Amino acid sequence: MALPELDTAQATAPAPARPVTRTRATALPEVRWAALAALAFLAAFPLDLAGAPAWTWAPLYAVCYASGGWEPGLAGLRALRERSLDVDLLMVVAALGAAAIGQYLDGGLLIVIFAVSGALEALATRRTADSVRGLLDLAPATAVRLTAAGEEAVEATALRPGDTVLVRPGERLPADGTVLSGASDVDRASVTGEPLPAPAAPGDEVFAGTLNGSGALRVRVDKDPADFVVARIVALVEEAGATKAPTQLFVEKIEQRYSVGVVVATLALFGLPVAFGTDLTEALLRAMTFMIVASPCAVVLATMPPLLSAIATAGRHGVLVKSAVAMERLGAVDRVALDKTGTLTEGTPRVTAVRGDTTALALAAAAELPSEHPLARAVVAEVRARGLRVPEATDFAAEPGRGVRAVVDGREVRVRRASGTHGDTAVEVVVDGAPAAVLELSDRLREGATEAVAALGRLTGTTPTLLTGDNAGAAARIAAEVGIDDVRAGLLPHEKAEAVREWERAGAKVLLVGDGVNDAPALAAAHAGVAMGRAGSDLALDTADVVVVRDELGAIPAVVALSRRARRLVVQNLLIAGVCIGALVVWDLVGHLPLPLGVAGHEGSTVLVGLNGLRLLREAAWRRAEDGAARG
């Protein structure tokens, strides 16, 4: 079957990208209700403390209670119908109980904490779903299938193994398959992480979602759509997210037992004295005091201030940690795996050596100047960096999958791929039919990469591993430069994720650092994932727990050290909160704890642990983290 002729518009116009819809935070009802509750509380709080008339702050507290408490209260009532009791309902009851005895501020604080927490969880869940849907948009919705009757447009999901599809220049490939005819360069960075487009010729494997270059390709479909690499990435991300469910179930069991225990104790503390003749008001006061001092508010704040302070400090230094859970996980890692392209390296090639006639470099730049290929831009940039003049070129022509040719100063210049050394990419410069020079190009190592690798090794006690989809030679060269011994090259996304899972099954807590779509499954499978922010794909940024906004590798060991310090403060605060709550509960049970004293003790312990955690907001906390990372 002959390859169809392409008209000029088809050959030059790239396929339009479908927009990826991201849910706005304000579109979620949980966020709107939590914001209303927080604003009402912040408005009522100073009026209450200042002793203003009740009519000025009481309606604001009512708005706070209603807007922040109706949803968890309703969910708790539904759970009760299923014979289950969760801590959200307990907090709503505790807040209402506090209000019933005049402690409106305590109740409002509980409501706000739980409303904001629920809103953040809902937003994170929705954004992850948006990212997965965006990944599916990498693969085009339709394909041009070739049949005996000619071309026909079909849904990409309708393709089956054995079909033949036509992929024009600038289009994304609709399927995983094998090139039957044609020549081009295919940008596979979204799947393999390779920094440079790879030649595609008959017999080469290609993947759905990758971007075709300037040549037309006829491709035989080798897999069902559900088995395409892009589809498998989506499945792996969703599967890795589901593996967190057992931890969530464990937390729910703890909440259930705690809630039941507090409710039973509160009812007993109220009902038994009344049964034996105690005054109703006195029994109610004692029970409500118990409900307040036994509430987990101090425990919640014992955990959050150190982690949130660490998050704020890291954010000021270009590291976005997405949640307190993520910050806590960072400090527990004991093994690190790093991607190569875009992580250890900048993801842009540069000329590292010129073998042969160095004057051929300027001729090559002249021939490459009209080209948009990354290798062409690297050659031109090197000539300009050396201060050389780029001559005028005429009769420029691109040869898909091979290189370019042009006439420069009356001489025919061809620039084509050649065999590099140590896994580097190389191009050969041919002048008037005679080889003149070979240009070696390689990816540029990020500043501070060697120091960051060494620091991570000291922190975890294990030298990091390099996981990359690039070729073994290039991976080995970069690993040698940064001091990594364990190198795993040529990996597809699911192979990276499986490597991480193997370590996790062996008991390791893995920190995975990456930047591309191809890293997303491994980022999701890891105990903690870090994405490079500037060049990172949307899915990698959303899947990762941490984003290094300024792409400074040295910030990664620093934030790990900061997390470890935050975890130590969390333990300190839990001990303080536990002792205070325990002492107040025992006092209320075996003695007579006055309500004002109970509230003062409860709030005092909350303030104490809060101030202890806020120490990490100081600038000195980041400097100590950097020093700790340097020392290991």
C-alpha positions as CSV (number, residue, x, y, z in Angstrom):
1,M,0.0,0.0,0.0
2,A,1.5,3.3,-1.0
3,L,2.0,6.1,1.6
4,P,-0.6,8.8,0.8
5,E,0.7,12.1,-0.4
6,L,0.5,15.0,2.1
7,D,-0.5,18.5,1.3
8,T,1.5,21.4,2.7
9,A,-1.0,22.3,5.4
10,Q,-1.2,18.8,6.7
11,A,2.6,18.4,6.7
12,T,3.3,21.5,8.7
13,A,0.4,22.1,11.0
14,P,0.6,20.3,14.3
15,A,-2.4,18.6,15.7
16,P,-4.3,20.8,18.0
17,A,-4.0,20.0,21.7
18,R,-7.1,19.4,23.7
19,P,-7.2,21.7,26.7
20,V,-6.8,20.0,30.1
21,T,-9.5,21.2,32.5
22,R,-8.4,21.8,36.0
23,T,-11.0,22.1,38.8
24,R,-10.9,25.5,40.5
25,A,-10.8,25.4,44.3
26,T,-13.9,27.6,44.5
27,A,-15.8,25.1,42.4
28,L,-15.8,22.6,45.3
29,P,-18.6,23.0,47.9
30,E,-16.3,21.7,50.6
31,V,-13.9,24.6,50.0
32,R,-16.7,27.2,49.9
33,W,-18.2,26.0,53.2
34,A,-14.8,25.8,54.9
35,A,-13.9,29.3,53.8
36,L,-17.2,30.7,55.1
37,A,-16.7,29.0,58.5
38,A,-13.1,30.3,58.8
39,L,-14.1,33.8,57.9
40,A,-17.0,33.9,60.3
41,F,-14.8,32.5,63.1
42,L,-12.0,35.1,62.4
43,A,-14.6,37.9,62.5
44,A,-16.2,36.6,65.7
45,F,-13.0,35.8,67.6
46,P,-11.6,39.3,68.2
47,L,-15.1,40.6,69.1
48,D,-15.5,37.8,71.7
49,L,-12.1,38.4,73.2
50,A,-12.7,42.2,73.4
51,G,-15.9,41.7,75.4
52,A,-18.2,43.2,72.8
53,P,-21.9,42.6,73.2
54,A,-23.1,39.1,72.3
55,W,-25.3,40.3,69.5
56,T,-22.2,41.3,67.6
57,W,-20.4,38.0,67.7
58,A,-23.0,35.4,68.4
59,P,-24.5,35.4,64.9
60,L,-21.0,35.0,63.5
61,Y,-20.3,32.0,65.6
62,A,-23.7,30.6,64.5
63,V,-22.6,31.0,60.8
64,C,-19.3,29.3,61.6
65,Y,-21.0,26.3,63.3
66,A,-23.6,25.9,60.6
67,S,-21.4,26.3,57.6
68,G,-18.5,24.2,58.9
69,G,-20.5,21.6,60.8
70,W,-23.5,20.7,58.8
71,E,-21.7,18.4,56.3
72,P,-19.6,16.4,58.8
73,G,-22.7,16.3,61.1
74,L,-24.9,15.0,58.3
75,A,-22.2,12.4,57.3
76,G,-21.9,11.3,60.9
77,L,-25.7,10.8,61.3
78,R,-25.7,8.7,58.1
79,A,-22.8,6.7,59.6
80,L,-24.8,6.2,62.7
81,R,-27.6,4.7,60.7
82,E,-25.1,2.2,59.5
83,R,-24.0,1.5,63.1
84,S,-20.7,3.4,62.7
85,L,-19.4,6.3,64.7
86,D,-16.7,8.6,63.4
87,V,-14.7,11.3,64.9
88,D,-16.2,14.0,62.7
89,L,-19.6,13.6,64.5
90,L,-17.9,13.5,67.8
91,M,-16.2,16.9,67.1
92,V,-19.5,18.4,66.0
93,V,-21.2,17.2,69.3
94,A,-18.2,18.4,71.3
95,A,-18.5,21.8,69.6
96,L,-22.2,22.0,70.3
97,G,-21.6,20.9,73.9
98,A,-19.0,23.6,74.3
99,A,-21.5,26.2,73.0
100,A,-24.2,24.8,75.3
101,I,-22.1,25.8,78.3
102,G,-20.9,29.1,76.8
103,Q,-17.6,28.1,75.3
104,Y,-18.3,29.3,71.8
105,L,-14.7,29.9,70.9
106,D,-13.6,26.3,71.7
107,G,-16.4,24.9,69.6
108,G,-15.8,27.2,66.7
109,L,-12.1,26.3,66.6
110,L,-12.9,22.6,66.4
111,I,-15.4,23.3,63.6
112,V,-12.9,25.3,61.6
113,I,-10.1,22.8,61.9
114,F,-12.2,19.9,60.6
115,A,-13.9,21.9,57.9
116,V,-10.6,23.1,56.5
117,S,-9.0,19.6,56.6
118,G,-12.0,18.2,54.7
119,A,-11.8,20.9,52.1
120,L,-8.1,20.3,51.5
121,E,-8.6,16.5,51.1
122,A,-11.5,17.1,48.6
123,L,-9.3,19.5,46.6
124,A,-6.4,17.1,46.5
125,T,-8.6,14.2,45.3
126,R,-10.2,16.3,42.6
127,R,-6.9,17.7,41.3
128,T,-5.4,14.2,41.1
129,A,-8.4,13.1,39.0
130,D,-7.9,16.1,36.7
131,S,-4.3,15.2,36.2
132,V,-5.1,11.6,35.2
133,R,-7.7,12.8,32.7
134,G,-5.1,15.3,31.4
135,L,-2.7,12.4,30.8
136,L,-5.3,10.6,28.7
137,D,-5.4,13.7,26.5
138,L,-1.8,13.0,25.4
139,A,-3.1,10.4,23.1
140,P,-5.3,11.9,20.3
141,A,-9.0,11.0,20.3
142,T,-9.0,10.0,16.6
143,A,-6.6,8.3,14.2
144,V,-6.3,7.9,10.4
145,R,-6.6,4.2,9.7
146,L,-5.5,2.9,6.3
147,T,-7.6,0.4,4.5
148,A,-7.8,-1.1,1.0
149,A,-10.3,1.6,0.2
150,G,-8.0,4.4,1.4
151,E,-8.0,6.6,4.6
152,E,-10.7,6.6,7.3
153,A,-10.9,8.6,10.5
154,V,-11.8,6.4,13.5
155,E,-11.8,6.8,17.3
156,A,-8.4,5.9,18.7
157,T,-10.1,3.5,21.1
158,A,-11.4,1.5,18.1
159,L,-8.0,0.6,16.9
160,R,-7.0,-3.1,17.1
161,P,-3.7,-5.0,16.7
162,G,-2.9,-5.3,13.0
163,D,-4.4,-2.0,12.0
164,T,-2.3,0.4,10.0
165,V,-2.4,4.1,10.9
166,L,-1.0,7.2,9.1
167,V,0.7,9.8,11.3
168,R,1.4,13.1,9.7
169,P,4.1,15.6,10.7
170,G,3.4,17.4,14.0
171,E,0.7,14.9,15.1
172,R,0.7,12.7,18.2
173,L,0.8,9.0,17.6
174,P,-2.5,7.4,18.4
175,A,-1.2,3.9,19.2
176,D,1.7,1.8,20.4
177,G,3.1,0.0,17.3
178,T,5.9,-0.5,14.8
179,V,6.9,1.8,12.0
180,L,6.2,0.2,8.6
181,S,7.4,3.0,6.4
182,G,8.6,6.6,6.5
183,A,11.3,8.4,8.5
184,S,11.0,11.0,11.2
185,D,12.1,12.1,14.6
186,V,9.7,11.3,17.5
187,D,9.7,13.2,20.8
188,R,9.3,10.4,23.3
189,A,10.0,12.5,26.5
190,S,6.5,12.0,27.8
191,V,7.0,8.2,27.9
192,T,10.7,7.4,28.2
193,G,12.1,10.7,29.5
194,E,14.6,10.9,26.7
195,P,15.8,14.5,26.3
196,L,16.1,14.4,22.5
197,P,13.8,13.2,19.8
198,A,14.6,9.7,18.7
199,P,14.9,8.6,15.0
200,A,11.9,6.6,13.8
201,A,12.5,4.3,10.8
202,P,10.9,1.1,9.6
203,G,11.1,-1.6,12.3
204,D,11.3,0.9,15.2
205,E,8.8,0.8,18.2
206,V,6.7,3.9,18.8
207,F,4.3,4.8,21.6
208,A,0.9,6.4,21.8
209,G,1.0,10.1,22.9
210,T,4.5,10.7,21.6
211,L,4.9,13.6,19.2
212,N,5.9,13.0,15.6
213,G,8.5,15.3,13.9
214,S,8.7,16.5,10.4
215,G,8.2,13.2,8.5
216,A,5.1,11.1,7.8
217,L,4.9,7.6,9.3
218,R,2.9,4.5,8.6
219,V,2.5,2.5,11.8
220,R,1.2,-1.0,12.5
221,V,-0.8,-1.1,15.7
222,D,0.6,-3.8,18.0
223,K,-1.6,-3.5,21.1
224,D,-5.2,-2.9,22.3
225,P,-5.8,0.7,23.5
226,A,-6.1,-0.5,27.1
227,D,-2.5,-1.8,26.9
228,F,-0.9,1.3,25.4
229,V,1.9,2.7,27.5
230,V,0.0,5.9,28.3
231,A,-3.1,3.9,29.4
232,R,-0.9,1.8,31.6
233,I,0.6,4.9,33.2
234,V,-2.9,6.1,34.1
235,A,-3.8,2.6,35.6
236,L,-0.5,2.6,37.6
237,V,-1.2,6.0,39.1
238,E,-4.7,5.0,40.1
239,E,-3.5,1.7,41.5
240,A,-0.7,3.3,43.5
241,G,-3.3,5.8,45.0
242,A,-5.5,2.9,46.0
243,T,-2.7,1.2,47.9
244,K,-3.0,4.0,50.5
245,A,-6.5,2.6,51.5
246,P,-5.2,0.2,54.2
247,T,-3.6,3.1,56.1
248,Q,-6.9,5.0,55.8
249,L,-8.8,2.0,57.2
250,F,-6.4,1.8,60.1
251,V,-7.0,5.5,60.9
252,E,-10.7,5.0,60.7
253,K,-10.5,2.1,63.2
254,I,-8.6,4.4,65.6
255,E,-11.2,7.1,65.2
256,Q,-14.0,4.7,65.7
257,R,-12.6,3.4,69.0
258,Y,-11.7,6.8,70.3
259,S,-15.2,8.2,69.4
260,V,-17.0,5.3,71.0
261,G,-14.9,5.6,74.1
262,V,-15.4,9.3,74.6
263,V,-19.1,9.1,74.0
264,V,-19.6,6.2,76.4
265,A,-17.5,8.0,79.0
266,T,-19.4,11.2,78.6
267,L,-22.8,9.5,78.8
268,A,-21.7,7.5,81.8
269,L,-20.3,10.6,83.5
270,F,-23.6,12.3,83.0
271,G,-26.1,9.5,83.5
272,L,-24.7,7.6,86.5
273,P,-24.5,10.6,88.9
274,V,-28.0,11.7,87.8
275,A,-29.3,8.1,88.6
276,F,-27.8,8.3,92.1
277,G,-29.4,11.7,92.8
278,T,-26.7,14.2,91.7
279,D,-28.0,17.6,90.5
280,L,-28.7,17.5,86.8
281,T,-26.9,20.8,86.1
282,E,-23.9,19.7,88.0
283,A,-23.7,16.3,86.2
284,L,-24.1,18.1,82.8
285,L,-21.4,20.5,83.6
286,R,-19.0,17.7,84.6
287,A,-19.8,15.8,81.4
288,M,-19.4,18.8,79.2
289,T,-16.1,19.6,80.9
290,F,-15.0,16.0,80.2
291,M,-16.1,16.3,76.6
292,I,-14.0,19.5,76.2
293,V,-10.8,18.3,77.9
294,A,-11.0,14.9,76.2
295,S,-11.4,16.4,72.7
296,P,-8.4,15.8,70.4
297,C,-8.0,19.4,69.5
298,A,-4.7,19.6,71.4
299,V,-3.5,16.4,69.8
300,V,-4.4,17.8,66.3
301,L,-2.5,21.0,67.0
302,A,0.3,19.0,68.5
303,T,0.9,17.4,65.1
304,M,0.1,20.2,62.7
305,P,2.2,23.3,63.8
306,P,5.6,21.7,63.4
307,L,4.6,20.2,60.0
308,L,2.9,23.3,58.7
309,S,5.7,25.5,60.0
310,A,8.2,23.3,58.1
311,I,6.0,23.5,55.0
312,A,6.0,27.3,55.2
313,T,9.8,27.5,55.7
314,A,10.4,25.1,52.8
315,G,8.0,27.2,50.7
316,R,10.1,30.3,51.3
317,H,13.1,28.5,49.9
318,G,11.5,27.2,46.7
319,V,10.2,23.8,47.9
320,L,6.4,23.3,47.8
321,V,5.4,20.5,50.1
322,K,1.7,19.7,49.4
323,S,0.5,18.5,52.8
324,A,1.5,17.8,56.4
325,V,1.3,14.1,55.6
326,A,3.8,14.6,52.8
327,M,6.2,16.5,55.1
328,E,6.0,13.8,57.6
329,R,6.7,11.1,55.0
330,L,9.8,12.9,53.8
331,G,11.5,12.4,57.1
332,A,11.0,8.7,57.1
333,V,12.6,7.9,53.8
334,D,15.7,5.6,53.9
335,R,16.3,5.1,50.2
336,V,16.4,7.5,47.3
337,A,15.9,7.0,43.5
338,L,16.6,9.7,41.0
339,D,15.5,10.2,37.4
340,K,18.2,11.5,35.0
341,T,16.8,13.7,32.3
342,G,15.3,16.9,33.7
343,T,16.2,15.9,37.3
344,L,19.9,15.3,37.6
345,T,20.4,17.1,34.3
346,E,18.7,20.2,32.8
347,G,17.1,18.3,29.9
348,T,18.8,20.5,27.2
349,P,21.7,19.3,25.1
350,R,25.0,21.2,24.7
351,V,28.1,20.6,22.6
352,T,30.8,19.0,24.7
353,A,33.4,18.2,22.1
354,V,34.4,18.9,18.5
355,R,36.4,16.1,16.9
356,G,38.0,17.1,13.6
357,D,38.0,20.5,11.9
358,T,36.7,23.1,14.4
359,T,35.9,25.5,11.6
360,A,33.2,23.1,10.6
361,L,31.3,24.1,13.7
362,A,30.3,27.4,12.2
363,L,29.3,25.8,8.9
364,A,27.1,23.3,10.9
365,A,25.5,26.2,12.8
366,A,24.7,28.0,9.5
367,A,23.0,24.8,8.2
368,E,21.1,24.2,11.4
369,L,20.0,27.8,12.0
370,P,16.5,27.4,10.3
371,S,15.9,24.1,12.2
372,E,13.9,23.9,15.4
373,H,15.4,20.6,16.4
374,P,17.0,20.6,19.9
375,L,20.3,19.4,18.5
376,A,20.3,22.3,16.0
377,R,19.6,24.8,18.7
378,A,22.5,23.4,20.8
379,V,24.9,23.7,17.9
380,V,23.9,27.3,17.2
381,A,24.1,28.2,20.9
382,E,27.7,26.8,21.0
383,V,28.8,28.8,18.1
384,R,27.4,32.0,19.5
385,A,28.9,31.2,22.9
386,R,32.3,31.0,21.3
387,G,31.7,34.4,19.6
388,L,31.9,32.9,16.1
389,R,30.0,34.4,13.1
390,V,27.2,32.3,11.7
391,P,27.5,32.5,7.8
392,E,24.4,32.8,5.6
393,A,22.9,29.6,4.3
394,T,20.7,28.9,1.3
395,D,18.8,25.9,-0.1
396,F,18.0,24.6,3.4
397,A,16.3,21.2,3.5
398,A,15.4,18.9,6.4
399,E,15.8,15.2,5.9
400,P,13.4,13.6,8.4
401,G,15.2,11.0,10.6
402,R,18.6,11.9,9.1
403,G,19.5,15.6,9.5
404,V,19.7,18.8,7.5
405,R,21.6,20.1,4.5
406,A,22.2,23.6,3.1
407,V,24.6,25.6,1.0
408,V,26.9,27.7,3.0
409,D,29.4,30.1,1.3
410,G,29.1,28.0,-1.9
411,R,29.8,24.7,-0.1
412,E,27.3,21.9,0.5
413,V,27.0,21.2,4.2
414,R,25.2,18.2,5.7
415,V,24.6,17.6,9.4
416,R,23.6,14.1,10.3
417,R,23.5,11.8,13.2
418,A,26.7,9.8,14.0
419,S,27.8,7.3,16.7
420,G,28.8,9.1,19.9
421,T,31.1,8.0,22.8
422,H,30.1,7.1,26.3
423,G,26.4,7.2,25.4
424,D,26.5,10.8,24.1
425,T,24.6,12.0,21.1
426,A,26.8,12.9,18.1
427,V,26.3,14.6,14.7
428,E,28.6,14.4,11.8
429,V,29.4,17.5,9.7
430,V,30.0,16.7,6.0
431,V,31.3,19.4,3.8
432,D,31.2,18.9,0.0
433,G,30.8,15.2,0.5
434,A,33.8,14.8,2.8
435,P,33.5,14.3,6.6
436,A,34.8,17.4,8.3
437,A,34.0,17.0,12.0
438,V,31.9,15.1,14.6
439,L,30.2,17.1,17.3
440,E,29.6,15.4,20.6
441,L,26.4,16.6,22.5
442,S,25.2,15.7,25.9
443,D,22.7,16.8,28.5
444,R,23.9,19.4,31.0
445,L,24.3,18.3,34.6
446,R,22.4,20.5,37.1
447,E,24.4,22.7,39.3
448,G,24.8,21.1,42.8
449,A,23.8,17.6,41.6
450,T,26.9,15.9,42.9
451,E,26.6,17.6,46.3
452,A,22.9,16.8,46.5
453,V,23.4,13.1,45.7
454,A,26.1,12.9,48.4
455,A,23.9,14.6,51.0
456,L,21.0,12.3,50.3
457,G,23.3,9.3,50.6
458,R,24.5,10.5,54.0
459,L,20.9,11.2,55.3
460,T,19.6,7.8,54.3
461,G,22.8,5.7,54.7
462,T,22.4,4.4,51.2
463,T,23.8,5.7,47.9
464,P,20.9,6.8,45.7
465,T,19.9,4.8,42.6
466,L,19.5,6.2,39.1
467,L,16.3,5.1,37.3
468,T,16.1,6.4,33.7
469,G,14.5,5.6,30.4
470,D,17.6,6.9,28.6
471,N,20.2,4.6,27.1
472,A,22.8,2.8,29.3
473,G,25.8,4.8,28.0
474,A,24.4,8.2,28.8
475,A,23.0,7.0,32.1
476,A,26.4,5.6,33.1
477,R,28.2,8.8,32.3
478,I,25.9,10.9,34.4
479,A,26.0,8.4,37.2
480,A,29.8,8.5,37.2
481,E,29.8,12.3,37.4
482,V,27.5,12.5,40.4
483,G,28.9,9.4,42.3
484,I,26.0,6.9,41.8
485,D,26.9,3.2,41.5
486,D,23.5,1.6,41.0
487,V,22.2,2.5,37.5
488,R,19.1,1.1,35.9
489,A,18.7,2.4,32.3
490,G,16.3,1.9,29.5
491,L,13.2,1.7,31.8
492,L,9.7,2.3,30.7
493,P,7.3,3.9,33.2
494,H,5.9,0.7,34.6
495,E,9.4,-0.7,35.1
496,K,10.4,2.3,37.1
497,A,7.3,1.9,39.3
498,E,8.0,-1.8,39.7
499,A,11.5,-1.1,40.9
500,V,10.1,1.3,43.5
501,R,7.6,-1.4,44.6
502,E,10.3,-4.0,45.0
503,W,12.1,-1.8,47.4
504,E,8.9,-0.9,49.3
505,R,8.0,-4.6,49.6
506,A,11.4,-5.2,51.1
507,G,10.6,-2.7,53.8
508,A,12.3,0.4,52.4
509,K,10.7,3.8,52.4
510,V,11.6,5.2,49.0
511,L,12.0,8.9,48.0
512,L,11.6,9.2,44.2
513,V,12.8,12.3,42.4
514,G,11.5,12.9,38.8
515,D,10.0,15.4,36.5
516,G,8.2,13.8,33.6
517,V,4.9,12.0,32.8
518,N,6.9,8.8,32.6
519,D,7.9,9.3,36.3
520,A,4.3,9.7,37.6
521,P,3.7,6.0,38.3
522,A,6.9,5.7,40.3
523,L,6.2,9.0,42.1
524,A,2.8,7.6,43.1
525,A,4.2,4.3,44.2
526,A,7.0,5.8,46.3
527,H,6.7,6.5,50.0
528,A,7.4,10.2,49.0
529,G,7.7,11.7,45.6
530,V,9.6,14.9,44.6
531,A,9.0,16.6,41.2
532,M,11.2,19.3,39.6
533,G,9.0,22.3,39.1
534,R,10.1,24.3,36.1
535,A,10.2,21.6,33.4
536,G,7.9,19.1,35.2
537,S,4.9,17.7,33.5
538,D,1.4,18.5,35.0
539,L,0.9,14.9,36.0
540,A,4.3,14.6,37.7
541,L,3.7,17.9,39.6
542,D,0.2,16.7,40.7
543,T,1.3,13.2,41.6
544,A,4.4,14.2,43.6
545,D,4.2,15.1,47.3
546,V,6.8,17.8,46.9
547,V,7.7,20.2,44.1
548,V,11.1,21.9,43.9
549,V,9.9,25.1,42.3
550,R,13.4,26.5,41.4
551,D,14.8,23.1,40.3
552,E,17.6,23.4,43.0
553,L,18.7,19.8,43.8
554,G,20.4,21.0,47.0
555,A,16.9,21.9,48.4
556,I,15.9,18.2,48.4
557,P,18.3,16.9,51.2
558,A,17.6,20.2,53.1
559,V,13.8,19.6,53.1
560,V,14.4,15.9,54.2
561,A,16.5,17.1,57.1
562,L,13.8,19.7,57.9
563,S,11.1,17.0,57.9
564,R,13.1,14.9,60.3
565,R,13.3,17.8,62.8
566,A,9.6,18.4,62.4
567,R,8.9,14.8,63.2
568,R,10.9,15.1,66.4
569,L,8.9,18.1,67.4
570,V,5.7,16.2,66.6
571,V,6.7,13.5,69.1
572,Q,7.5,16.1,71.7
573,N,4.2,17.8,71.2
574,L,2.2,14.5,71.3
575,L,3.8,13.7,74.7
576,I,3.0,17.2,76.0
577,A,-0.6,17.0,74.7
578,G,-1.1,13.5,75.9
579,V,0.1,14.3,79.4
580,C,-2.0,17.4,79.7
581,I,-5.2,15.8,78.4
582,G,-4.6,12.7,80.5
583,A,-4.1,14.8,83.6
584,L,-7.2,16.9,83.0
585,V,-9.3,13.9,82.3
586,V,-8.2,12.1,85.4
587,W,-8.8,15.3,87.5
588,D,-12.3,15.5,86.1
589,L,-13.0,11.9,86.8
590,V,-11.6,11.5,90.3
591,G,-11.9,15.0,91.6
592,H,-13.7,18.2,90.8
593,L,-12.3,20.1,87.8
594,P,-13.8,23.6,87.5
595,L,-14.9,24.3,84.0
596,P,-12.8,27.5,83.7
597,L,-9.7,25.6,84.8
598,G,-10.5,22.7,82.5
599,V,-10.8,25.1,79.5
600,A,-7.6,27.0,80.6
601,G,-5.7,23.7,80.9
602,H,-7.0,22.4,77.6
603,E,-6.3,25.7,75.7
604,G,-3.0,26.2,77.5
605,S,-1.7,22.8,76.3
606,T,-2.9,23.7,72.8
607,V,-1.0,27.0,72.9
608,L,2.1,25.3,74.3
609,V,2.4,22.7,71.6
610,G,1.5,25.3,69.0
611,L,4.3,27.6,70.0
612,N,6.7,24.7,70.2
613,G,5.9,23.8,66.6
614,L,6.1,27.3,65.3
615,R,9.8,27.4,66.1
616,L,10.3,25.9,62.6
617,L,9.1,29.2,61.1
618,R,12.3,30.9,61.9
619,E,14.9,31.4,59.2
620,A,17.4,29.6,61.3
621,A,15.4,26.4,60.9
622,W,16.2,26.2,57.2
623,R,19.9,26.9,57.8
624,R,20.0,24.2,60.4
625,A,18.4,21.8,57.9
626,E,21.0,22.6,55.3
627,D,23.8,22.1,57.9
628,G,22.1,18.8,58.9
629,A,22.0,17.6,55.3
630,A,25.6,18.5,54.8
631,R,26.6,16.6,57.9
632,G,24.2,13.7,57.3
